[in-house]
Amino acid sequence: MSTTSVLVVDDIANTREDIKRLLYFEEDISVVGEAESGDEALKMAATLHPDVVLMDINMPGMDGIMASEAISTQMPDTAIVIISIQGEPEYLKKAMAAGARDYLVKPFSSSDLADTIRRVSNTYKMRAARSATPPVNVTLPEPDPPAKKVVVFFSSKGGVGRTTLACNLAVCLAQETQKKVALVDFDLQGGDVTVMLNLSPKGTIAELAQEEDRLEFSLVNSYLAPHMSGLKILPAPTRPEQAEVVTAGHVEEILNLLKTYFDIVIVDTSPLFNDLNLSVLEIASDILLIFTRDLPSIKHVKTDLEVLDTLNLSGKVKLVLNQSTLDYGIKISDLEKSLNTSPVAILPYDEKTVLSSINKGHPFVLTQANSKITQNIKAFAREFEMPAAGVNTEAAAKKSFIGKFFSF
């Protein structure tokens, strides 16, 4: 078993002892030293070359931010995790700018601490392994010529089943077709794709965004977590504050790379119209607006349609009605009149199947293959089996899902 060496830096002796106690039973993590100031940490890091430095921020003399910047510059193979009672976003930004790879707010549990150490250490080991491989021996898959599908799941309202449907459609496409499928979780502050698919990824988009190397497919591919269905997943950050390091530029680079090497890229998003989501929506070939039959959801979908129309993205939009068989809400015929279009998919309400799937981390398209909702997902998946290239754009325009809006 390889051991991750750790240097603990904090000006309070009791805190250093507490950290060592939290890590005592972790067989793969070893505390090799401790320092009580930034100056001492810099000297000890140069001598010990630890895999990870746990760095407090508020210390006399050289503080944790200055020490982190010096260590990350002089010892780029050492990962830094900031540990502090300060949890405000500005502290996170300063820490990340100084080269820190993660941020823990005191107090934290032994599992939080150990998992963070393992995650940042694995990220650096992956980077070292890539650097050690001679470029001449690296062969990348050749991009396929046809244009690819980027299918974005969106709704400005939460709780409509967006992530559940994105995961199951992606798994269905990966399993049922011969195509290469990727799933990207761009719900950066609350993504649940890894929970839905029962995955424990070694790296996330937050670590990828902090890579100093130019983003290339080989780098992005090393962060993709495999699923047994054949699907590849790029996970969201494990902590909401890590979303700060991902920019709209990262989003564009990542999606443009993925759509070059994958036939279909499924993207889950947060329920917001922000810079990141707007970048995703611009790149999308299909925007699936998910909604249910209750009035708040219908209000949101009408607003979403108006905003997307204003952004000249209406030609990409397809409506997906979820939980359609619930015995409440607006009639589907009234919905079609109100929105001046029909949903491309109408999915039934199946609480038992869906909740069991979510709680076990196994997509229902795999575990409940004969259920009605699975059959509907499979039928809907056929919409994306043809390549995007060669689409008659004039015909597509006639299928625009935006029309006049009618009041209830």
C-alpha positions in Angstrom: 0.0 0.0 0.0 1.4 3.4 -1.0 1.5 5.9 1.8 0.6 9.6 1.5 3.0 11.8 3.6 1.5 14.8 5.3 3.0 17.9 6.9 0.7 19.6 9.4 1.1 23.4 9.7 -0.8 25.3 12.5 0.4 27.8 15.2 -1.7 26.0 17.9 -0.2 22.9 19.3 -3.5 21.4 20.3 -4.9 21.7 16.8 -1.8 19.9 15.4 -2.4 17.1 17.9 -6.1 16.9 17.0 -5.2 16.5 13.3 -2.7 13.8 14.1 -5.3 12.0 16.2 -7.9 12.2 13.4 -5.4 10.6 11.0 -4.0 8.0 13.4 -6.0 5.0 12.1 -5.6 5.9 8.4 -3.0 3.3 7.3 -2.3 4.9 4.0 -1.7 8.4 5.5 1.4 9.3 7.5 2.1 12.6 9.3 5.8 13.1 8.7 6.2 16.5 10.3 4.5 19.5 11.9 5.3 23.3 11.8 3.9 26.2 13.8 4.5 29.0 11.3 4.7 29.7 7.6 8.5 30.2 7.7 9.0 26.9 9.4 6.6 25.1 7.0 8.5 26.4 4.1 11.8 25.0 5.5 10.3 21.6 6.5 8.5 21.2 3.2 11.9 21.7 1.4 13.4 19.0 3.6 10.6 16.5 3.9 9.0 16.8 0.4 5.6 15.8 1.7 2.8 14.7 -0.6 0.3 17.0 1.1 0.6 20.1 3.4 -2.3 20.8 5.7 -2.0 24.6 6.0 -3.7 27.0 8.5 -4.3 30.5 7.3 -4.0 32.8 10.3 -0.5 32.4 11.7 2.1 35.0 13.0 4.7 36.2 10.5 4.3 34.5 7.2 0.6 33.5 7.0 -0.8 30.4 5.4 -1.6 32.1 2.1 2.0 33.4 1.6 3.4 30.1 2.7 1.1 28.2 0.3 2.2 30.4 -2.6 5.9 29.9 -1.8 5.5 26.1 -1.5 3.4 25.6 -4.6 6.0 27.7 -6.6 9.1 25.9 -5.2 7.6 22.4 -4.8 5.0 22.0 -7.5 4.7 18.2 -6.7 3.4 19.0 -3.2 -0.4 19.5 -2.8 -1.7 22.1 -0.3 -5.0 21.8 1.6 -6.0 24.9 3.5 -7.5 24.3 7.0 -9.2 27.3 8.6 -12.1 28.5 10.7 -12.7 31.0 7.9 -15.2 29.7 5.5 -16.0 32.8 3.5 -15.7 32.7 -0.3 -13.0 35.4 -0.4 -10.7 33.2 1.7 -11.3 30.3 -0.7 -10.4 32.5 -3.7 -7.2 33.7 -2.0 -6.2 30.1 -1.1 -6.9 28.8 -4.6 -5.0 31.7 -6.2 -2.0 30.8 -3.9 -2.0 27.3 -5.2 -4.1 25.4 -2.7 -5.9 22.4 -4.1 -8.7 22.1 -1.5 -10.1 23.9 1.5 -11.4 22.5 4.8 -13.3 24.5 7.4 -12.7 23.7 11.0 -14.1 21.6 12.7 -14.0 18.7 10.3 -14.4 14.9 10.7 -11.7 12.3 10.3 -13.4 11.0 7.2 -13.6 14.5 5.6 -9.9 15.1 6.3 -8.7 11.7 5.1 -10.9 11.8 2.0 -9.6 15.2 1.1 -6.0 14.2 1.6 -6.4 11.1 -0.6 -8.2 13.1 -3.3 -5.6 15.8 -3.7 -2.8 13.3 -3.5 -4.3 11.1 -6.2 -4.7 14.2 -8.4 -1.0 15.0 -8.1 0.1 11.4 -8.6 -2.0 11.3 -11.8 -0.3 14.4 -13.0 3.2 13.0 -12.2 2.3 9.8 -14.0 1.3 11.8 -17.1 4.5 13.8 -17.0 6.6 10.7 -16.7 5.1 9.2 -19.9 7.1 10.2 -23.0 4.9 12.0 -25.5 6.0 9.8 -28.3 4.3 6.8 -26.7 1.0 8.6 -26.1 -1.5 7.7 -28.8 -4.9 9.5 -28.7 -8.0 8.3 -30.4 -8.6 10.0 -33.8 -11.6 12.3 -33.8 -14.5 11.1 -35.8 -15.5 13.5 -38.6 -19.3 13.9 -38.1 -20.6 16.6 -35.9 -21.5 15.4 -32.4 -24.5 15.8 -30.1 -24.2 17.9 -26.9 -27.5 17.3 -25.1 -28.1 19.7 -22.2 -30.6 19.1 -19.4 -31.9 22.3 -18.0 -34.7 23.8 -15.9 -34.6 27.0 -13.8 -36.7 25.1 -11.2 -35.3 22.4 -9.0 -37.0 19.2 -8.1 -38.3 18.3 -11.6 -36.1 15.2 -12.0 -33.4 16.8 -14.2 -30.4 14.8 -12.8 -32.3 11.5 -12.6 -33.3 11.8 -16.3 -29.8 12.9 -17.4 -28.2 9.9 -15.7 -30.6 7.4 -17.0 -30.6 8.7 -20.6 -26.8 8.7 -20.6 -26.6 5.2 -19.3 -29.2 4.0 -21.7 -27.4 5.5 -24.7 -24.1 4.0 -23.6 -25.5 0.6 -23.1 -28.0 0.4 -25.9 -26.0 1.9 -28.7 -22.4 1.4 -30.0 -21.7 5.1 -29.4 -19.2 6.7 -27.1 -21.1 8.6 -24.5 -19.9 11.1 -21.8 -21.9 12.6 -18.9 -20.7 16.0 -17.5 -22.0 17.3 -14.2 -22.0 21.1 -14.4 -24.2 21.6 -11.4 -21.0 22.8 -9.7 -22.4 23.6 -6.2 -24.8 20.7 -5.8 -24.2 18.0 -8.4 -25.5 14.6 -7.6 -24.4 12.5 -10.7 -21.8 10.5 -8.7 -24.4 9.7 -6.0 -27.0 8.6 -8.7 -24.4 6.3 -10.3 -22.7 5.1 -7.0 -19.3 6.4 -8.0 -16.3 7.5 -5.9 -14.3 9.5 -8.4 -10.6 10.2 -7.8 -10.8 13.7 -9.4 -13.4 16.3 -10.3 -13.8 19.2 -12.7 -12.5 21.5 -9.9 -9.1 19.7 -9.9 -9.1 19.6 -13.7 -9.7 23.4 -13.9 -6.7 24.0 -11.7 -4.3 22.0 -13.9 -1.5 24.2 -15.1 -1.1 22.3 -18.3 -3.1 23.3 -21.4 -6.3 21.3 -21.5 -6.0 18.5 -23.9 -8.1 15.3 -24.4 -5.5 13.1 -22.6 -5.7 15.3 -19.6 -9.5 15.6 -19.5 -9.8 11.8 -20.2 -7.7 11.1 -17.0 -10.5 12.8 -15.0 -13.3 10.8 -16.5 -14.8 8.2 -14.2 -15.9 5.0 -15.9 -19.3 3.4 -15.3 -20.1 -0.3 -15.8 -22.5 0.7 -18.6 -19.6 2.1 -20.7 -20.5 5.7 -19.8 -17.7 8.1 -18.9 -18.4 10.8 -16.3 -16.8 14.1 -15.4 -18.0 14.7 -11.8 -18.9 18.0 -10.2 -16.8 19.3 -7.3 -17.3 17.5 -4.0 -17.7 20.8 -2.1 -19.7 23.8 -3.2 -17.0 26.4 -2.6 -14.7 24.6 -5.1 -17.1 25.8 -7.8 -15.3 29.1 -7.6 -12.3 27.8 -9.6 -14.3 26.7 -12.7 -14.9 29.4 -15.2 -17.0 29.7 -18.4 -13.7 29.4 -20.3 -13.1 26.0 -18.7 -16.6 24.9 -19.6 -16.1 25.8 -23.3 -12.7 24.1 -23.5 -13.9 20.9 -21.8 -17.1 20.5 -23.9 -15.3 21.3 -27.2 -12.8 18.6 -26.4 -15.4 16.0 -25.3 -17.6 16.5 -28.3 -14.6 15.9 -30.6 -13.9 12.4 -29.1 -17.4 11.3 -28.0 -20.5 10.7 -30.1 -22.9 12.1 -27.5 -22.1 14.4 -24.5 -24.9 14.6 -21.9 -24.7 17.7 -19.6 -26.5 18.2 -16.3 -26.7 21.8 -15.2 -27.7 23.9 -12.2 -31.1 25.6 -12.1 -29.7 29.0 -12.9 -29.2 31.4 -15.9 -25.5 32.2 -15.1 -22.4 32.6 -17.2 -21.4 29.0 -17.0 -24.8 27.7 -18.0 -25.1 30.2 -20.8 -21.8 28.9 -22.2 -23.2 25.3 -22.0 -26.4 26.3 -23.7 -24.6 28.1 -26.5 -22.6 24.9 -27.3 -25.6 22.6 -27.0 -27.0 20.9 -30.0 -30.2 20.0 -28.0 -31.6 21.7 -24.9 -34.0 19.5 -23.0 -36.2 21.7 -20.8 -37.6 19.4 -18.0 -40.8 20.3 -16.3 -43.8 18.8 -14.4 -47.5 19.6 -14.5 -47.7 21.8 -11.4 -48.2 25.6 -11.8 -44.7 26.7 -10.4 -43.0 24.4 -12.9 -45.1 25.6 -15.8 -44.4 29.2 -14.8 -40.6 28.4 -14.9 -40.7 26.6 -18.2 -42.5 29.5 -19.8 -39.9 31.9 -18.5 -37.1 29.6 -19.6 -38.6 29.5 -23.1 -38.8 33.3 -23.3 -35.2 33.7 -22.1 -33.9 31.1 -24.6 -35.9 32.7 -27.4 -34.3 36.1 -26.5 -30.8 34.4 -26.7 -31.7 33.0 -30.2 -31.5 29.4 -28.8 -35.1 28.4 -29.3 -34.3 26.2 -32.3 -32.4 23.8 -30.0 -35.2 23.5 -27.4 -37.2 20.3 -26.7 -39.7 20.0 -23.9 -39.7 16.9 -21.6 -42.7 16.5 -19.4 -41.8 14.4 -16.3 -44.1 12.7 -13.8 -47.0 13.1 -16.2 -49.3 10.5 -14.6 -49.5 12.2 -11.2 -53.2 12.7 -10.5 -53.0 16.5 -10.3 -52.0 19.5 -12.3 -52.8 21.1 -15.7 -54.2 18.9 -18.4 -51.6 18.0 -21.1 -53.9 19.4 -23.8 -54.0 22.7 -22.0 -50.2 22.7 -21.6 -49.8 22.2 -25.3 -52.1 25.2 -26.0 -50.3 27.3 -23.4 -46.9 26.6 -24.7 -47.9 26.2 -28.4 -46.0 23.0 -28.7 -46.0 19.4 -27.6 -43.4 17.7 -25.4 -41.0 15.4 -27.3 -41.2 13.0 -24.4 -43.8 12.4 -21.7 -42.5 10.3 -18.8 -44.7 8.6 -16.3 -44.6 9.0 -12.5 -43.1 5.9 -10.9 -42.1 6.8 -7.4 -41.2 3.2 -6.3 -38.9 2.6 -9.2 -37.2 6.0 -9.2 -36.6 6.3 -5.5 -35.3 2.8 -5.2 -32.9 3.5 -8.1 -31.7 6.8 -6.5 -31.2 5.3 -3.0 -29.2 2.4 -4.3 -27.2 4.3 -6.9 -28.2 2.1 -9.7 -30.0 3.7 -12.7 -33.5 2.2 -13.3 -32.8 1.7 -17.0 -30.4 -1.1 -15.8 -32.3 -2.5 -12.8 -35.9 -2.1 -14.0 -35.6 -2.8 -17.7 -39.2 -3.7 -18.1 -40.7 -0.8 -16.2 -42.8 1.7 -18.2 -40.5 4.6 -17.4 -37.5 2.7 -18.7 -39.3 1.9 -21.9 -40.1 5.6 -22.3 -36.5 6.5 -21.8 -35.4 4.0 -24.3 -37.9 5.3 -26.9 -36.7 8.8 -26.2 -33.0 7.8 -26.6 -33.7 6.9 -30.2 -34.0 10.6 -30.9 -30.2 10.9 -30.4 -29.0 7.8 -32.3 -28.5 9.7 -35.5 -25.4 12.0 -35.8 -26.0 15.7 -35.7 -24.2 16.2 -39.1 -26.4 16.5 -42.1 -29.4 17.8 -40.2 -31.7 19.9 -42.5 -31.5 23.2 -40.7 -34.5 24.6 -42.5 -36.6 21.7 -41.4 -35.3 22.1 -37.9 -36.3 25.7 -37.8 -39.9 24.7 -38.7 -39.9 22.5 -35.6 -39.1 25.5 -33.3 -40.6 24.8 -29.9 -41.1 28.5 -29.2 -44.4 30.1 -30.2 -46.9 32.6 -28.8 -47.6 32.3 -25.1 -51.1 32.0 -23.9 -52.2 32.9 -20.4 -54.0 30.4 -18.2 
